[in-house]
Amino acid sequence: MVSKFAVAINKAWCKNCGICKGFCPKDVFGITIKKEIFVKPEHECIGCRMCTLRCPDFAVTVTEKGE
């Protein structure tokens, strides 16, 4: 399945708090064994941008592919 949206995490800014994961209605984010946030296959992303609105460090971006 092809995603309409691209989800990226700026690792330099992300403090791995998990807020993005908590607010994502489609569970696009995962947490590694080392407690680091990562983007699962992004095809589930609906582009609501709740993760970008709630991230206290502005570390998550969601863009429509082709922007």
N, CA, C and O atoms as a CHARMM CRD file, in Angstrom:
* protein
*
  268
    1    1 MET  N      0.84400  -1.18700   0.00000 PROA 1      0.00000
    2    1 MET  CA     0.00000   0.00000   0.00000 PROA 1      0.00000
    3    1 MET  C      0.88400   1.24300   0.00000 PROA 1      0.00000
    4    1 MET  O      1.87100   1.30000   0.73200 PROA 1      0.00000
    5    2 VAL  N      0.54500   2.21400  -0.79600 PROA 2      0.00000
    6    2 VAL  CA     1.32500   3.43700  -0.93800 PROA 2      0.00000
    7    2 VAL  C      0.77300   4.50700  -0.00100 PROA 2      0.00000
    8    2 VAL  O     -0.43900   4.69800   0.09800 PROA 2      0.00000
    9    3 SER  N      1.66400   5.18900   0.67200 PROA 3      0.00000
   10    3 SER  CA     1.27100   6.24900   1.60000 PROA 3      0.00000
   11    3 SER  C      1.15800   7.57500   0.86100 PROA 3      0.00000
   12    3 SER  O      1.95500   7.88200  -0.02500 PROA 3      0.00000
   13    4 LYS  N      0.16000   8.34700   1.24300 PROA 4      0.00000
   14    4 LYS  CA    -0.00100   9.69300   0.69400 PROA 4      0.00000
   15    4 LYS  C      0.82800  10.69900   1.49500 PROA 4      0.00000
   16    4 LYS  O      1.06800  11.81800   1.04100 PROA 4      0.00000
   17    5 PHE  N      1.26400  10.28800   2.69400 PROA 5      0.00000
   18    5 PHE  CA     1.98700  11.18500   3.58800 PROA 5      0.00000
   19    5 PHE  C      3.35400  10.61900   3.96000 PROA 5      0.00000
   20    5 PHE  O      3.54000   9.40500   4.04100 PROA 5      0.00000
   21    6 ALA  N      4.30300  11.52300   4.18300 PROA 6      0.00000
   22    6 ALA  CA     5.63900  11.15400   4.65200 PROA 6      0.00000
   23    6 ALA  C      5.76900  11.63200   6.09500 PROA 6      0.00000
   24    6 ALA  O      5.48800  12.79000   6.40200 PROA 6      0.00000
   25    7 VAL  N      6.19100  10.74300   6.96300 PROA 7      0.00000
   26    7 VAL  CA     6.35300  11.04900   8.38500 PROA 7      0.00000
   27    7 VAL  C      7.83900  10.96200   8.70900 PROA 7      0.00000
   28    7 VAL  O      8.49400   9.97300   8.38200 PROA 7      0.00000
   29    8 ALA  N      8.36600  11.99900   9.35300 PROA 8      0.00000
   30    8 ALA  CA     9.79300  12.01200   9.69000 PROA 8      0.00000
   31    8 ALA  C      9.98600  12.47500  11.12700 PROA 8      0.00000
   32    8 ALA  O      9.24200  13.31100  11.63700 PROA 8      0.00000
   33    9 ILE  N     11.00000  11.91100  11.76100 PROA 9      0.00000
   34    9 ILE  CA    11.38300  12.31100  13.11600 PROA 9      0.00000
   35    9 ILE  C     12.79300  12.87200  13.05200 PROA 9      0.00000
   36    9 ILE  O     13.71000  12.21300  12.56200 PROA 9      0.00000
   37   10 ASN  N     12.96500  14.09600  13.54900 PROA 10     0.00000
   38   10 ASN  CA    14.29000  14.69600  13.64400 PROA 10     0.00000
   39   10 ASN  C     14.92700  14.14200  14.91500 PROA 10     0.00000
   40   10 ASN  O     14.60000  14.57800  16.01900 PROA 10     0.00000
   41   11 LYS  N     15.83200  13.18400  14.75900 PROA 11     0.00000
   42   11 LYS  CA    16.44400  12.50500  15.90400 PROA 11     0.00000
   43   11 LYS  C     17.26700  13.44800  16.78100 PROA 11     0.00000
   44   11 LYS  O     17.43900  13.18600  17.97100 PROA 11     0.00000
   45   12 ALA  N     17.77500  14.53800  16.21300 PROA 12     0.00000
   46   12 ALA  CA    18.54600  15.50000  17.00100 PROA 12     0.00000
   47   12 ALA  C     17.64600  16.25400  17.98400 PROA 12     0.00000
   48   12 ALA  O     18.11400  16.69700  19.03200 PROA 12     0.00000
   49   13 TRP  N     16.37700  16.40000  17.65900 PROA 13     0.00000
   50   13 TRP  CA    15.44800  17.13600  18.50600 PROA 13     0.00000
   51   13 TRP  C     14.59400  16.23000  19.38600 PROA 13     0.00000
   52   13 TRP  O     14.15300  16.64200  20.46000 PROA 13     0.00000
   53   14 CYS  N     14.36100  15.00700  18.93900 PROA 14     0.00000
   54   14 CYS  CA    13.45400  14.09100  19.63200 PROA 14     0.00000
   55   14 CYS  C     14.06100  13.60900  20.95500 PROA 14     0.00000
   56   14 CYS  O     15.20600  13.15900  20.99500 PROA 14     0.00000
   57   15 LYS  N     13.27900  13.70900  22.03100 PROA 15     0.00000
   58   15 LYS  CA    13.74300  13.20200  23.32800 PROA 15     0.00000
   59   15 LYS  C     13.04000  11.89100  23.69100 PROA 15     0.00000
   60   15 LYS  O     13.10500  11.44000  24.83500 PROA 15     0.00000
   61   16 ASN  N     12.36400  11.27900  22.69800 PROA 16     0.00000
   62   16 ASN  CA    11.72800   9.96900  22.86100 PROA 16     0.00000
   63   16 ASN  C     10.70000   9.93000  23.98500 PROA 16     0.00000
   64   16 ASN  O     10.62900   8.95800  24.73700 PROA 16     0.00000
   65   17 CYS  N      9.91200  10.97900  24.09500 PROA 17     0.00000
   66   17 CYS  CA     8.91300  11.05200  25.16100 PROA 17     0.00000
   67   17 CYS  C      7.68700  10.18000  24.86300 PROA 17     0.00000
   68   17 CYS  O      6.98900   9.76100  25.78700 PROA 17     0.00000
   69   18 GLY  N      7.42100   9.90500  23.58200 PROA 18     0.00000
   70   18 GLY  CA     6.29400   9.05500  23.21000 PROA 18     0.00000
   71   18 GLY  C      4.97500   9.76800  23.04300 PROA 18     0.00000
   72   18 GLY  O      3.95300   9.12400  22.80600 PROA 18     0.00000
   73   19 ILE  N      4.97000  11.07600  23.16000 PROA 19     0.00000
   74   19 ILE  CA     3.72400  11.82100  23.00500 PROA 19     0.00000
   75   19 ILE  C      3.15200  11.62200  21.59800 PROA 19     0.00000
   76   19 ILE  O      1.93900  11.48400  21.44100 PROA 19     0.00000
   77   20 CYS  N      4.00100  11.60600  20.58900 PROA 20     0.00000
   78   20 CYS  CA     3.53400  11.39700  19.21200 PROA 20     0.00000
   79   20 CYS  C      2.81700  10.05500  19.08700 PROA 20     0.00000
   80   20 CYS  O      1.76600   9.96300  18.45100 PROA 20     0.00000
   81   21 LYS  N      3.37800   9.03500  19.68400 PROA 21     0.00000
   82   21 LYS  CA     2.78000   7.70200  19.65600 PROA 21     0.00000
   83   21 LYS  C      1.44000   7.70000  20.37900 PROA 21     0.00000
   84   21 LYS  O      0.47800   7.08400  19.92100 PROA 21     0.00000
   85   22 GLY  N      1.38500   8.38300  21.49700 PROA 22     0.00000
   86   22 GLY  CA     0.16100   8.43100  22.28900 PROA 22     0.00000
   87   22 GLY  C     -1.00100   9.11900  21.59100 PROA 22     0.00000
   88   22 GLY  O     -2.15500   8.73800  21.78800 PROA 22     0.00000
   89   23 PHE  N     -0.71300  10.12200  20.78200 PROA 23     0.00000
   90   23 PHE  CA    -1.77100  10.86700  20.11800 PROA 23     0.00000
   91   23 PHE  C     -2.09000  10.37300  18.70800 PROA 23     0.00000
   92   23 PHE  O     -3.07700  10.81300  18.11900 PROA 23     0.00000
   93   24 CYS  N     -1.29100   9.48400  18.16100 PROA 24     0.00000
   94   24 CYS  CA    -1.51500   9.01000  16.79600 PROA 24     0.00000
   95   24 CYS  C     -2.70400   8.04800  16.74900 PROA 24     0.00000
   96   24 CYS  O     -2.66000   6.99100  17.37900 PROA 24     0.00000
   97   25 PRO  N     -3.76800   8.39800  16.01100 PROA 25     0.00000
   98   25 PRO  CA    -4.93900   7.51900  15.95400 PROA 25     0.00000
   99   25 PRO  C     -4.70800   6.25700  15.11400 PROA 25     0.00000
  100   25 PRO  O     -5.50000   5.31700  15.19000 PROA 25     0.00000
  101   26 LYS  N     -3.65400   6.22400  14.33200 PROA 26     0.00000
  102   26 LYS  CA    -3.40000   5.08000  13.45000 PROA 26     0.00000
  103   26 LYS  C     -2.16500   4.27600  13.85300 PROA 26     0.00000
  104   26 LYS  O     -1.76300   3.37300  13.11900 PROA 26     0.00000
  105   27 ASP  N     -1.55800   4.57600  14.99200 PROA 27     0.00000
  106   27 ASP  CA    -0.41100   3.82700  15.51600 PROA 27     0.00000
  107   27 ASP  C      0.74700   3.75100  14.51500 PROA 27     0.00000
  108   27 ASP  O      1.28400   2.67700  14.24500 PROA 27     0.00000
  109   28 VAL  N      1.11400   4.90600  13.97600 PROA 28     0.00000
  110   28 VAL  CA     2.18600   4.99200  12.98300 PROA 28     0.00000
  111   28 VAL  C      3.56900   4.92500  13.62900 PROA 28     0.00000
  112   28 VAL  O      4.55200   4.63100  12.94900 PROA 28     0.00000
  113   29 PHE  N      3.65600   5.19300  14.92300 PROA 29     0.00000
  114   29 PHE  CA     4.93500   5.21900  15.61800 PROA 29     0.00000
  115   29 PHE  C      5.13500   3.97100  16.45400 PROA 29     0.00000
  116   29 PHE  O      4.17800   3.37800  16.95100 PROA 29     0.00000
  117   30 GLY  N      6.38800   3.57900  16.60100 PROA 30     0.00000
  118   30 GLY  CA     6.74700   2.45200  17.44400 PROA 30     0.00000
  119   30 GLY  C      7.84000   2.87200  18.40200 PROA 30     0.00000
  120   30 GLY  O      8.40400   3.96000  18.28500 PROA 30     0.00000
  121   31 ILE  N      8.13600   1.99500  19.35600 PROA 31     0.00000
  122   31 ILE  CA     9.19900   2.25000  20.32600 PROA 31     0.00000
  123   31 ILE  C     10.13300   1.04300  20.32000 PROA 31     0.00000
  124   31 ILE  O      9.68700  -0.09800  20.44400 PROA 31     0.00000
  125   32 THR  N     11.42900   1.30200  20.17400 PROA 32     0.00000
  126   32 THR  CA    12.41400   0.22800  20.15800 PROA 32     0.00000
  127   32 THR  C     12.68700  -0.26600  21.57500 PROA 32     0.00000
  128   32 THR  O     12.20200   0.31000  22.54900 PROA 32     0.00000
  129   33 ILE  N     13.45300  -1.31600  21.67600 PROA 33     0.00000
  130   33 ILE  CA    13.86700  -1.84800  22.98500 PROA 33     0.00000
  131   33 ILE  C     14.63800  -0.79600  23.77100 PROA 33     0.00000
  132   33 ILE  O     14.57300  -0.75800  25.00000 PROA 33     0.00000
  133   34 LYS  N     15.37500   0.06500  23.05000 PROA 34     0.00000
  134   34 LYS  CA    16.14600   1.13200  23.70000 PROA 34     0.00000
  135   34 LYS  C     15.29100   2.36200  23.99900 PROA 34     0.00000
  136   34 LYS  O     15.81900   3.41300  24.36200 PROA 34     0.00000
  137   35 LYS  N     13.96900   2.23200  23.84500 PROA 35     0.00000
  138   35 LYS  CA    13.00400   3.31500  24.12000 PROA 35     0.00000
  139   35 LYS  C     13.14000   4.48400  23.15400 PROA 35     0.00000
  140   35 LYS  O     12.92800   5.63500  23.53600 PROA 35     0.00000
  141   36 GLU  N     13.49300   4.19400  21.90900 PROA 36     0.00000
  142   36 GLU  CA    13.57500   5.23200  20.88400 PROA 36     0.00000
  143   36 GLU  C     12.35600   5.14600  19.98000 PROA 36     0.00000
  144   36 GLU  O     11.92200   4.06000  19.59600 PROA 36     0.00000
  145   37 ILE  N     11.81400   6.31000  19.64900 PROA 37     0.00000
  146   37 ILE  CA    10.64600   6.38400  18.77000 PROA 37     0.00000
  147   37 ILE  C     11.09800   6.19100  17.32400 PROA 37     0.00000
  148   37 ILE  O     12.14300   6.69800  16.91500 PROA 37     0.00000
  149   38 PHE  N     10.30300   5.45500  16.56100 PROA 38     0.00000
  150   38 PHE  CA    10.56900   5.30600  15.12900 PROA 38     0.00000
  151   38 PHE  C      9.25100   5.29600  14.38300 PROA 38     0.00000
  152   38 PHE  O      8.19200   5.09300  14.97500 PROA 38     0.00000
  153   39 VAL  N      9.32200   5.51700  13.07900 PROA 39     0.00000
  154   39 VAL  CA     8.14300   5.50300  12.22700 PROA 39     0.00000
  155   39 VAL  C      7.99600   4.10200  11.65300 PROA 39     0.00000
  156   39 VAL  O      8.89400   3.58400  10.98900 PROA 39     0.00000
  157   40 LYS  N      6.85100   3.50700  11.92200 PROA 40     0.00000
  158   40 LYS  CA     6.53700   2.21600  11.32100 PROA 40     0.00000
  159   40 LYS  C      6.28000   2.47400   9.83500 PROA 40     0.00000
  160   40 LYS  O      6.32100   3.62800   9.40900 PROA 40     0.00000
  161   41 PRO  N      6.02400   1.46500   9.05400 PROA 41     0.00000
  162   41 PRO  CA     5.63600   1.75900   7.67400 PROA 41     0.00000
  163   41 PRO  C      4.49000   2.77900   7.67000 PROA 41     0.00000
  164   41 PRO  O      3.42200   2.54500   8.23500 PROA 41     0.00000
  165   42 GLU  N      4.74400   3.89800   7.02300 PROA 42     0.00000
  166   42 GLU  CA     3.86100   5.06300   7.15600 PROA 42     0.00000
  167   42 GLU  C      2.57400   4.99300   6.34800 PROA 42     0.00000
  168   42 GLU  O      1.82300   5.96800   6.32000 PROA 42     0.00000
  169   43 HSD  N      2.29800   3.88300   5.69600 PROA 43     0.00000
  170   43 HSD  CA     1.11000   3.81700   4.84500 PROA 43     0.00000
  171   43 HSD  C     -0.19600   3.99000   5.62500 PROA 43     0.00000
  172   43 HSD  O     -1.23000   4.28200   5.02300 PROA 43     0.00000
  173   44 GLU  N     -0.17100   3.81800   6.93700 PROA 44     0.00000
  174   44 GLU  CA    -1.36600   3.99600   7.75900 PROA 44     0.00000
  175   44 GLU  C     -1.64700   5.47000   8.07600 PROA 44     0.00000
  176   44 GLU  O     -2.75800   5.81000   8.48300 PROA 44     0.00000
  177   45 CYS  N     -0.66500   6.33700   7.89800 PROA 45     0.00000
  178   45 CYS  CA    -0.81800   7.76000   8.25000 PROA 45     0.00000
  179   45 CYS  C     -1.95100   8.38900   7.45400 PROA 45     0.00000
  180   45 CYS  O     -2.01700   8.26000   6.23100 PROA 45     0.00000
  181   46 ILE  N     -2.85300   9.08300   8.17700 PROA 46     0.00000
  182   46 ILE  CA    -3.98400   9.75200   7.53500 PROA 46     0.00000
  183   46 ILE  C     -3.75300  11.26100   7.41500 PROA 46     0.00000
  184   46 ILE  O     -4.61600  11.98800   6.92400 PROA 46     0.00000
  185   47 GLY  N     -2.59000  11.72300   7.86200 PROA 47     0.00000
  186   47 GLY  CA    -2.24900  13.13500   7.73000 PROA 47     0.00000
  187   47 GLY  C     -2.95200  14.05800   8.70400 PROA 47     0.00000
  188   47 GLY  O     -3.09300  15.24800   8.42200 PROA 47     0.00000
  189   48 CYS  N     -3.40000  13.54400   9.84400 PROA 48     0.00000
  190   48 CYS  CA    -4.10500  14.39000  10.82200 PROA 48     0.00000
  191   48 CYS  C     -3.16000  15.37100  11.51100 PROA 48     0.00000
  192   48 CYS  O     -3.58600  16.41500  12.00400 PROA 48     0.00000
  193   49 ARG  N     -1.88000  15.02800  11.53900 PROA 49     0.00000
  194   49 ARG  CA    -0.82600  15.86300  12.13000 PROA 49     0.00000
  195   49 ARG  C     -0.96900  16.08400  13.63900 PROA 49     0.00000
  196   49 ARG  O     -0.44900  17.06200  14.17600 PROA 49     0.00000
  197   50 MET  N     -1.67000  15.17900  14.31600 PROA 50     0.00000
  198   50 MET  CA    -1.75700  15.25700  15.78200 PROA 50     0.00000
  199   50 MET  C     -0.36800  15.13900  16.39500 PROA 50     0.00000
  200   50 MET  O     -0.07600  15.77400  17.40800 PROA 50     0.00000
  201   51 CYS  N      0.48700  14.32500  15.78100 PROA 51     0.00000
  202   51 CYS  CA     1.85400  14.15000  16.29000 PROA 51     0.00000
  203   51 CYS  C      2.63700  15.45900  16.21600 PROA 51     0.00000
  204   51 CYS  O      3.36800  15.79500  17.14800 PROA 51     0.00000
  205   52 THR  N      2.49400  16.18800  15.13500 PROA 52     0.00000
  206   52 THR  CA     3.23300  17.44100  14.99300 PROA 52     0.00000
  207   52 THR  C      2.67600  18.51700  15.92600 PROA 52     0.00000
  208   52 THR  O      3.42300  19.35200  16.43500 PROA 52     0.00000
  209   53 LEU  N      1.37900  18.49000  16.14300 PROA 53     0.00000
  210   53 LEU  CA     0.75600  19.47700  17.03000 PROA 53     0.00000
  211   53 LEU  C      1.10600  19.24300  18.49000 PROA 53     0.00000
  212   53 LEU  O      1.19000  20.19800  19.26300 PROA 53     0.00000
  213   54 ARG  N      1.31000  17.99400  18.88000 PROA 54     0.00000
  214   54 ARG  CA     1.54400  17.65300  20.27500 PROA 54     0.00000
  215   54 ARG  C      3.01900  17.51600  20.64300 PROA 54     0.00000
  216   54 ARG  O      3.35100  17.55800  21.82800 PROA 54     0.00000
  217   55 CYS  N      3.90400  17.35600  19.67900 PROA 55     0.00000
  218   55 CYS  CA     5.32500  17.17600  19.97800 PROA 55     0.00000
  219   55 CYS  C      5.89700  18.44700  20.61100 PROA 55     0.00000
  220   55 CYS  O      5.90400  19.50000  19.97300 PROA 55     0.00000
  221   56 PRO  N      6.37600  18.36400  21.86100 PROA 56     0.00000
  222   56 PRO  CA     6.89800  19.55500  22.53000 PROA 56     0.00000
  223   56 PRO  C      8.23100  20.03200  21.96000 PROA 56     0.00000
  224   56 PRO  O      8.65300  21.15700  22.22800 PROA 56     0.00000
  225   57 ASP  N      8.89200  19.18900  21.17900 PROA 57     0.00000
  226   57 ASP  CA    10.20700  19.53400  20.63300 PROA 57     0.00000
  227   57 ASP  C     10.19100  19.82000  19.13800 PROA 57     0.00000
  228   57 ASP  O     11.24300  20.03600  18.53700 PROA 57     0.00000
  229   58 PHE  N      8.99700  19.82400  18.52900 PROA 58     0.00000
  230   58 PHE  CA     8.85700  20.07600  17.08800 PROA 58     0.00000
  231   58 PHE  C      9.71000  19.10600  16.26600 PROA 58     0.00000
  232   58 PHE  O     10.24100  19.47100  15.21800 PROA 58     0.00000
  233   59 ALA  N      9.83500  17.87100  16.75200 PROA 59     0.00000
  234   59 ALA  CA    10.71200  16.88800  16.12800 PROA 59     0.00000
  235   59 ALA  C     10.02200  16.04200  15.05300 PROA 59     0.00000
  236   59 ALA  O     10.69000  15.33100  14.30200 PROA 59     0.00000
  237   60 VAL  N      8.70000  16.11700  14.97700 PROA 60     0.00000
  238   60 VAL  CA     7.96200  15.29500  14.01700 PROA 60     0.00000
  239   60 VAL  C      7.39200  16.17900  12.90800 PROA 60     0.00000
  240   60 VAL  O      6.82500  17.24100  13.16300 PROA 60     0.00000
  241   61 THR  N      7.56000  15.71300  11.68400 PROA 61     0.00000
  242   61 THR  CA     6.96000  16.41200  10.55100 PROA 61     0.00000
  243   61 THR  C      6.14200  15.42600   9.72700 PROA 61     0.00000
  244   61 THR  O      6.53100  14.27300   9.54100 PROA 61     0.00000
  245   62 VAL  N      5.03100  15.89300   9.25100 PROA 62     0.00000
  246   62 VAL  CA     4.18000  15.11400   8.34200 PROA 62     0.00000
  247   62 VAL  C      3.95800  15.98400   7.12300 PROA 62     0.00000
  248   62 VAL  O      3.46000  17.10400   7.23300 PROA 62     0.00000
  249   63 THR  N      4.32500  15.47000   5.96700 PROA 63     0.00000
  250   63 THR  CA     4.13000  16.21000   4.72800 PROA 63     0.00000
  251   63 THR  C      3.38900  15.34000   3.73800 PROA 63     0.00000
  252   63 THR  O      3.52500  14.11600   3.73900 PROA 63     0.00000
  253   64 GLU  N      2.61500  15.97500   2.90700 PROA 64     0.00000
  254   64 GLU  CA     1.94100  15.24300   1.85000 PROA 64     0.00000
  255   64 GLU  C      2.96500  14.98500   0.76400 PROA 64     0.00000
  256   64 GLU  O      3.68800  15.89400   0.35700 PROA 64     0.00000
  257   65 LYS  N      3.02900  13.77100   0.30200 PROA 65     0.00000
  258   65 LYS  CA     4.00600  13.45000  -0.73600 PROA 65     0.00000
  259   65 LYS  C      3.69200  14.26200  -1.97200 PROA 65     0.00000
  260   65 LYS  O      2.55300  14.31000  -2.43700 PROA 65     0.00000
  261   66 GLY  N      4.73100  14.90200  -2.49600 PROA 66     0.00000
  262   66 GLY  CA     4.56700  15.79300  -3.62700 PROA 66     0.00000
  263   66 GLY  C      4.62300  17.25500  -3.21800 PROA 66     0.00000
  264   66 GLY  O      4.65900  18.13800  -4.07600 PROA 66     0.00000
  265   67 GLU  N      4.63300  17.53000  -1.87300 PROA 67     0.00000
  266   67 GLU  CA     4.74500  18.91800  -1.39300 PROA 67     0.00000
  267   67 GLU  C      6.15800  19.43500  -1.60200 PROA 67     0.00000
  268   67 GLU  O      6.45200  20.58100  -1.26300 PROA 67     0.00000
